[in-house]
């Protein structure tokens, strides 16, 4: 019998009103939102349900909002006694995955990602960093192009390896712009600038990672109930100290999402359950392997179906 992986989305999946259906209908999901408001000391749930969108899009708000909503949908699914063999998350979704595996408490996760968002926003002055999605380029060729541009003085690196033909680059504004202009030289189709507040998952985030490391030392990380396949090296980890170290490294390292999905499939996973708003990961997984089953738990209806 095939194995199941629970996967959790990252930044970009947010939408005003997300999670309101389970908040209204299910006590355990309702409690997640209330706990988030209490832990953070401000009405996060009101921002999630009512907006404005411009405020929800701020990294410092998006990160706790997505963890909260994903965990609320997880609670809704738990009523059906469905359990995974593995968990994984895209970027900040890794925190939701750690909650699902019992490695982090929800309270610690939502506090950490609020700080993570703030540290990431503050690491590079506004307008100095950028990110872009590159379509149609080979990973090795794009990495080599970024290396050449960086060596010439404008930092740019691979940030998210999402699926074949979709890689996000990150770094200095000048470096990202030059790489974006030159993608056709290496057989890429085009580059789309992303609306983000910083050059996430690049070496320019090292200061943010150092600040986060201090906070990570203050929280308890338990041995997860199932292995967590992490972004930094696309392998399964179960050691709390290793999880702590990799969460720090993740801030300035590329998100190896394609590699993570391929690792899970090689480990026998044939069903991926995306838990949280939107369906970004479902789309990426289908581009990586069309033969696996992908399920979205992103509404009360889908959570009630148990699948």
Beta strands, then each sheet from edge to edge (+ up, - down):
strand 1: 3-8
strand 2: 86-89
strand 3: 129-135
strand 4: 156-163
strand 5: 166-172
strand 6: 190-193
strand 7: 227-229
strand 8: 236-237
strand 9: 269-275
strand 10: 293-297
sheet 1: 8+ 7- 2- 1- 9- 10-
sheet 2: 4+ 5- 3+ 6-
end
